[in-house]
């Protein structure tokens, strides 16, 4: 499945070049991924990464988990910027061509533990802090999660504040949702 959008081509003065269009966005999902998705856990994780080189676009990726908790690629997109327009293009086609469910989507924001840990390592440069944040991020029992977050105080109030400043959604920090993965 492939969907794409183009836009009008303009010269350096901003004038439209009639009969010419340029690349804007591309969505694709392999047929095997579309057919395999119904057998995955009912969760999709999305992320974006920069493409480097001559064409500095953004690659958006959607993955799910199979029954063995392995990463299952679902769909991909290339967009000019990681902005609301690019995400809307990707999520609209993901829903129309892969998810194919009626009604409002059941979604919640979450944070990738790997990104949080990488940010902590950059900020604090301490491997013990990294391990403690990673342990909290993967914890699935609320009281133990809370205890692990409080334990971060031993590294200093600034480390505790770093973890505690991650926005709360519900009663559990959305570093991870119980039983989910981070990619």
DOVEXKE-848406 format. One record per residue (C-alpha): x, y, z; residue in three letters. Coordinates in nm, 4 decimals, always signed. Layout:
BEGIN
px:py:pz:code
X:Y:Z:ALA
...
// end
This chain:
BEGIN
px:py:pz:code
+0.0000:+0.0000:+0.0000:UNK
+0.1469:+0.3317:-0.1047:UNK
+0.0052:+0.6822:-0.0671:UNK
+0.1881:+1.0027:-0.1479:UNK
+0.1411:+1.3771:-0.1775:UNK
+0.3163:+1.6308:-0.3924:UNK
+0.3131:+2.0092:-0.3903:UNK
+0.3525:+2.2793:-0.6485:UNK
+0.7053:+2.3502:-0.7643:UNK
+0.8251:+2.7102:-0.7373:UNK
+1.1281:+2.8915:-0.8696:UNK
+1.3660:+3.0923:-0.6492:UNK
+1.1414:+3.3968:-0.6778:UNK
+0.8478:+3.1980:-0.5371:UNK
+0.6598:+3.1786:-0.8673:UNK
+0.4762:+2.8569:-0.9462:UNK
+0.6304:+2.6460:-1.2229:UNK
+0.3281:+2.5202:-1.4138:UNK
+0.3200:+2.1493:-1.4936:UNK
+0.5819:+2.0668:-1.2265:UNK
+0.5276:+1.9148:-0.8827:UNK
+0.7723:+1.8100:-0.6121:UNK
+0.7705:+1.5396:-0.3464:UNK
+0.6064:+1.6191:-0.0150:UNK
+0.5018:+1.3027:+0.1733:UNK
+0.5054:+0.9238:+0.1258:UNK
+0.3263:+0.6504:+0.3243:UNK
+0.3778:+0.2785:+0.2727:UNK
+0.2905:-0.0478:+0.4416:UNK
+0.3917:-0.3874:+0.3124:UNK
+0.1058:-0.6288:+0.2464:UNK
+0.2547:-0.8860:+0.4862:UNK
+0.2547:-0.6214:+0.7609:UNK
-0.1063:-0.5241:+0.6926:UNK
-0.2162:-0.8896:+0.6967:UNK
-0.0127:-0.9704:+1.0093:UNK
-0.1235:-0.6708:+1.2145:UNK
-0.4570:-0.8231:+1.3332:UNK
-0.2543:-1.0957:+1.5086:UNK
-0.0506:-0.8437:+1.7099:UNK
-0.1223:-0.6974:+2.0513:UNK
-0.3682:-0.4081:+2.0244:UNK
-0.1034:-0.1420:+2.0630:UNK
+0.0893:+0.0605:+1.8077:UNK
+0.3963:+0.2636:+1.8902:UNK
+0.5101:+0.5421:+1.6613:UNK
+0.8323:+0.7368:+1.6424:UNK
+1.0249:+0.9517:+1.4005:UNK
+1.3899:+0.9913:+1.3090:UNK
+1.5827:+1.2277:+1.0877:UNK
+1.7136:+1.1208:+0.7504:UNK
+2.0533:+1.2652:+0.6699:UNK
+2.2146:+1.3608:+0.3444:UNK
+2.0883:+1.5512:+0.0441:UNK
+1.7206:+1.5063:+0.1357:UNK
+1.6805:+1.5884:+0.5040:UNK
+1.3329:+1.4514:+0.5625:UNK
+1.1820:+1.2613:+0.8567:UNK
+1.1130:+0.8876:+0.8610:UNK
+0.8052:+0.7999:+1.0686:UNK
+0.7627:+0.4390:+1.1804:UNK
+0.4759:+0.2452:+1.3390:UNK
+0.5420:-0.0864:+1.5117:UNK
+0.3372:-0.3329:+1.7129:UNK
+0.4212:-0.6399:+1.9207:UNK
+0.3528:-0.9950:+1.8127:UNK
+0.2438:-1.2639:+2.0592:UNK
+0.6055:-1.3259:+2.1648:UNK
+0.6609:-0.9520:+2.2369:UNK
+0.8825:-0.9125:+1.9300:UNK
+0.8762:-0.5893:+1.7311:UNK
+0.6487:-0.6149:+1.4282:UNK
+0.6867:-0.3374:+1.1664:UNK
+0.3512:-0.1975:+1.0617:UNK
+0.3926:+0.1119:+0.8422:UNK
+0.6339:+0.3841:+0.7382:UNK
+0.6228:+0.7395:+0.6075:UNK
+0.8641:+1.0017:+0.4852:UNK
+0.7583:+1.3596:+0.5554:UNK
+0.9307:+1.6947:+0.5238:UNK
+0.9012:+1.7886:+0.8929:UNK
+0.7981:+1.6195:+1.2155:UNK
+0.5028:+1.8487:+1.2657:UNK
+0.1259:+1.8185:+1.3043:UNK
+0.0742:+1.8020:+0.9268:UNK
+0.3270:+1.5185:+0.8839:UNK
+0.1884:+1.3186:+1.1759:UNK
-0.1691:+1.3706:+1.0572:UNK
-0.0759:+1.2371:+0.7112:UNK
+0.0928:+0.9308:+0.8643:UNK
-0.1718:+0.8504:+1.1253:UNK
-0.4605:+0.9012:+0.8813:UNK
-0.3172:+0.6482:+0.6360:UNK
-0.2140:+0.4134:+0.9171:UNK
-0.5726:+0.4078:+1.0382:UNK
-0.7271:+0.3781:+0.6910:UNK
-0.4978:+0.1092:+0.5516:UNK
-0.3668:-0.0904:+0.8476:UNK
-0.5737:-0.0491:+1.1656:UNK
-0.9104:-0.0324:+0.9849:UNK
-1.1238:+0.0153:+1.2969:UNK
-1.4315:+0.2325:+1.3333:UNK
-1.4808:+0.4769:+1.6165:UNK
-1.2344:+0.7041:+1.7919:UNK
-0.8847:+0.5678:+1.8451:UNK
-0.7912:+0.4619:+2.1953:UNK
-0.4551:+0.6297:+2.2362:UNK
-0.2389:+0.7689:+2.5119:UNK
+0.0953:+0.9442:+2.5047:UNK
+0.3928:+0.7593:+2.6472:UNK
+0.7640:+0.8190:+2.6621:UNK
+1.0329:+0.5874:+2.5344:UNK
+1.2451:+0.4669:+2.8258:UNK
+1.5534:+0.4516:+2.6033:UNK
+1.5186:+0.8224:+2.5177:UNK
+1.4656:+0.9182:+2.8817:UNK
+1.7710:+0.7158:+2.9850:UNK
+1.9806:+0.8683:+2.7037:UNK
+1.8774:+1.2180:+2.8157:UNK
+1.9647:+1.1325:+3.1772:UNK
+2.3035:+0.9925:+3.0760:UNK
+2.3794:+1.3084:+2.8761:UNK
+2.2682:+1.5331:+3.1607:UNK
+2.4209:+1.3445:+3.4561:UNK
+2.6897:+1.1165:+3.3025:UNK
+2.6453:+0.8563:+3.5763:UNK
+2.5844:+0.4913:+3.4855:UNK
+2.4173:+0.4165:+3.8222:UNK
+2.1583:+0.6865:+3.7519:UNK
+2.1000:+0.5321:+3.4110:UNK
+2.0369:+0.1887:+3.5639:UNK
+1.8001:+0.3253:+3.8286:UNK
+1.5948:+0.5237:+3.5756:UNK
+1.5836:+0.2215:+3.3462:UNK
+1.4578:+0.0081:+3.6364:UNK
+1.1798:+0.2560:+3.7116:UNK
+1.0876:+0.2815:+3.3448:UNK
+1.0333:-0.0903:+3.3067:UNK
+0.8566:-0.1419:+3.6401:UNK
+0.5031:-0.2767:+3.6053:UNK
+0.3824:-0.2603:+3.9673:UNK
+0.2724:+0.0892:+4.0790:UNK
+0.4049:+0.0821:+4.4403:UNK
+0.7429:-0.0542:+4.3274:UNK
+0.7558:+0.2067:+4.0488:UNK
+0.6894:+0.4823:+4.3061:UNK
+0.9616:+0.3421:+4.5342:UNK
+1.2105:+0.3318:+4.2443:UNK
+1.1364:+0.6946:+4.1599:UNK
+1.1837:+0.7967:+4.5265:UNK
+1.5112:+0.5990:+4.5283:UNK
+1.6470:+0.8399:+4.2659:UNK
+1.6849:+1.0978:+4.5467:UNK
+2.0002:+0.9170:+4.6591:UNK
+2.1645:+1.0578:+4.3443:UNK
+2.0515:+1.4080:+4.4385:UNK
+1.7374:+1.6167:+4.4249:UNK
+1.8201:+1.7243:+4.0670:UNK
+1.7983:+1.3601:+3.9469:UNK
+1.4701:+1.3046:+4.1317:UNK
+1.3337:+1.6281:+3.9807:UNK
+1.4426:+1.5171:+3.6326:UNK
+1.2380:+1.1952:+3.6596:UNK
+0.9518:+1.3605:+3.8436:UNK
+0.9177:+1.6380:+3.5822:UNK
+0.8053:+1.3904:+3.3166:UNK
+0.4352:+1.4802:+3.2698:UNK
+0.1931:+1.2524:+3.4536:UNK
-0.0950:+1.0821:+3.2716:UNK
-0.3274:+0.9096:+3.5184:UNK
-0.1718:+0.7661:+3.8330:UNK
+0.1367:+0.6150:+3.6672:UNK
+0.4137:+0.8073:+3.4968:UNK
+0.3852:+0.7286:+3.1255:UNK
+0.7494:+0.6262:+3.0981:UNK
+0.6004:+0.2868:+3.0186:UNK
+0.2531:+0.1420:+3.0293:UNK
+0.2241:-0.1844:+3.2225:UNK
+0.3485:-0.4726:+3.0054:UNK
+0.4447:-0.2553:+2.7063:UNK
+0.7782:-0.2108:+2.5349:UNK
+0.9886:+0.0823:+2.4317:UNK
+1.1639:+0.0897:+2.0984:UNK
// end
